[in-house]
Amino acid sequence: MKNLFHDIPTKLPEEAVEVLVETSGHRIERIVSQGHASPEGFWHDQDQNEWAIVLKGAAKLRFDGDDETVELRPGDFVNLPAHKRHRVEWTTPDEPTIWLAVFYGR
């Protein structure tokens, strides 16, 4: 048994991604960010669908073609269809942002 809120890295030069479960068609990850954002000009363009929830902290996402960002706080989640280009614009700099991401289907 493990706890999503235990063993949070204290120094995060990069986002910490931990695969919790992986099968042939699914992957569940715990992602820990602290002041991280996607590199300038980079867009995630994934082959799988992704459902992600913020458990702690906050983040702002931008979707390709949208001028506005979407802010996520604890309990907020998004469902991203495969190839829905998106980027992380901001995560809380003063505390970890803990995400749970489920990748599924193709």
KADAPE-V59068 format. One record per residue. RES is the residue in one letter. SS is DSSP state (hx for helix, st for strand, lp for the rest). Layout:
res->{RES | RES}
ss->{SS | SS}
This chain:
res->{M | K | N | L | F | H | D | I | P | T | K | L | P | E | E | A | V | E | V | L | V | E | T | S | G | H | R | I | E | R | I | V | S | Q | G | H | A | S | P | E | G | F | W | H | D | Q | D | Q | N | E | W | A | I | V | L | K | G | A | A | K | L | R | F | D | G | D | D | E | T | V | E | L | R | P | G | D | F | V | N | L | P | A | H | K | R | H | R | V | E | W | T | T | P | D | E | P | T | I | W | L | A | V | F | Y | G | R}
ss->{lp | lp | lp | lp | lp | lp | lp | lp | lp | lp | lp | lp | lp | lp | lp | st | st | st | st | st | st | st | lp | lp | lp | st | st | st | st | st | st | st | st | lp | lp | lp | lp | lp | lp | lp | lp | lp | lp | st | lp | lp | lp | lp | st | st | st | st | st | st | st | st | lp | st | st | st | st | st | st | lp | lp | lp | lp | lp | st | st | st | st | st | lp | lp | lp | st | st | st | st | lp | lp | lp | lp | lp | st | st | st | st | st | st | lp | lp | lp | lp | lp | st | st | st | st | st | st | st | st | lp | lp}
